[in-house]
Amino acid sequence: MKNFLFLVGTVFLLFSCNNLPPKEKELRKILNKSLNLDNFETVQQGNTLWSLDELKQNHGYLSVVYLQNSCNPCYPKFIEWQQKMDSINTPNSYTVLFVIKGNSYGEFMTNVLDIEYVEDKYYTIMDPEGKFLANNSDIPRWIIDNSILIDSENKIKMVGAPFATPEMTELFYEVCQKPLK
């Protein structure tokens, strides 16, 4: 009887997975794949430079948020991340890493500050040559645009802002509570 129930359950799972909406299939396919940050060595926090390795040694989980300079919706998104991350209790092993396609951090911040004053509390990589998207071309752009939570091995653990909904916040806590290898 147990074998029969196991077989029925397995068949049900196989058929139900094939009936998933395309976006959910892409999400399931991308989880635990690696996000490529290999072309970047330096990050900045305000005016302070750090190595990416130092950042990863101090923070096992990173929300990677992709933005572009000269992208009007990107500036409010940056502001939202700066403001809303304060609304949830984040573990010490977590931080935010903005990857910004553009030449100048100063120019990006000038455009942000023209909209609203925020203190940049997180880390930034400037990507003038667009290497981030090129190196992660196997990840659908809509997923990259929604932010990606990675672990210490750059494995994708969650897609979306941890503050977006109460369910996302719970998922964020669940993922970040797991011990790092």
HELIX and SHEET records of a PDB file:
HELIX    1   1 LYS A    2  ASN A   18  1                                  17    
HELIX    2   2 PRO A   22  ILE A   30  1                                   9    
HELIX    3   3 LEU A   52  ASN A   58  1                                   7    
HELIX    4   4 CYS A   74  LYS A   84  1                                  11    
HELIX    5   5 MET A   85  SER A   87  5                                   3    
HELIX    6   6 TYR A  105  ILE A  115  1                                  11    
HELIX    7   7 LYS A  131  ASN A  135  1                                   5    
HELIX    8   8 ARG A  141  ASP A  145  1                                   5    
HELIX    9   9 PRO A  166  GLN A  177  1                                  12    
SHEET    1   A 2 THR A  42  GLN A  45  0                                        
SHEET    2   A 2 THR A  48  SER A  51 -1                                        
SHEET    1   B 5 TYR A 123  MET A 126  0                                        
SHEET    2   B 5 TYR A  94  LYS A 101  1                                        
SHEET    3   B 5 TYR A  61  GLN A  68  1                                        
SHEET    4   B 5 ILE A 148  ILE A 150 -1                                        
SHEET    5   B 5 ILE A 156  VAL A 159 -1                                        
END                                                                             
